[in-house]
Amino acid sequence: MRLAARHPLVPPLLLTLLAVPAAWLLSSPAAAVALVALVVLEIAMAADSSVPMAGIAARLHTPTRRLFLSVGLVAGVVAMRLLLPPAAVAVTAAESPAEAATEAVLQPAEFASHLGAARPGLAAFGAVFIWLVFTEYLFNVDRLPRRRPWLGRGEALLARVARPRTASLATAAVGSGLATWLAPPGDRVVVLVFSAVGAAAYLAVRAVATWALRVPEPAAWRLHVYAATVVLQRGLTVFMLFEILDGVYTLSSTDTGLGALEQASVAAAGVGIGALFLARLTSRVDEAKGLSRLRHLKAGAAYVLGVLAVLLWVSLVVPVPGVVAGWSGTVVIGAALVTSLPRRRSRRGRLAA
């Protein structure tokens, strides 16, 4: 227990060490290898997502933050990763949710085909939704004091626009309009409609979050409602990064040599372990006050969302390689970290002097 408390990655590592031999014994060596590969991918993406998630956790009050970092983050990410794709297929293929979920497990090739057909709408929806989340930072929608601009004067000017909400919606309209115009003719109506749905969904989530924090000292249940909107936003972002830009769905791979139920079990285990890694990494960043000690890390976390939204719009016109999607967040976070370190060191030097 002491070891787990001091080293937050111990629980997910222990779970991985138990799950891999179990997959080997209960299924096959191929299942164990597939699980290791999926867990490695999940850990890599968790490392990118932990910084933005810590920024979200910092906005929550202590009791709600604790729930968010322990249960809410894991449950939200797992639900978004495993349930949103069947829900999308159910809507676009005119199936019931139960039929879509069954198809995902028992007929992965057909499900992958249906999900591919739903992809333009999902990408358009996600691009607008995530862009609007990013512009909360870019235009300083909440008018937070003492903002530290990362990219210099231009960013500082954008943070002081007269009508930040209007600027957010206007830039989202421009992005979705360009994507609609440049998209293949057969996808244009879908892109336009789902862009509008993405904006409406964001405004609805934002309205719920604002209502939850409207009173000066909100009750615990209101804070939980607010935390749920946060989980929804980030869970959708993680889903888009994995499933849309990479062009694959966790349960739809057919080249692993595993049966349908084996694939489903491996996917569920891998996603669950990855979500636990994400929660523990986020908790570690939050406890270490990494976002306050490294002055530009929070800005880098916000710009990851902006880059993802742009990549989603681009992917409606030309394919985006998975390596680009996977490394873009790493590059942005790395740049934010590097540009934060010199200022931190110079302050220490002045204090020592």
Secondary structure, DSSP 8 states (H G I E B T S, - for coil): -HHHHH-TTHHHHHHHHHHHHHHHHHT-HHHHHHHHHHHHHHHHHHHHHHHHHHHHHTTS-HHHHHHIIIIIHHHHHHHHHHHHHHHHHHHHTT--HHHHHHHHHH-HHHHHHHHHHHHHHHHHHHHHHHHHHHHHHHTTTT--SS---SS-HHHHHHTT-S-HHHHHHHHHHHHHHHHHHHS-GGGHHHHHHHHHHHHHHHHHHHHHHHHHT-SSS--HHHHHHHHHHHHHHHHHHHHIIIIISS---TT----SS--HHHHHHHHHHHHHHHHHHHHHHHHHHHHTTHHHHSTTHHHHHHHHHHHHHHHHHHHTTS---HHHHHHHHHHHHHHHHHHHHHHHHHHHHHHH-
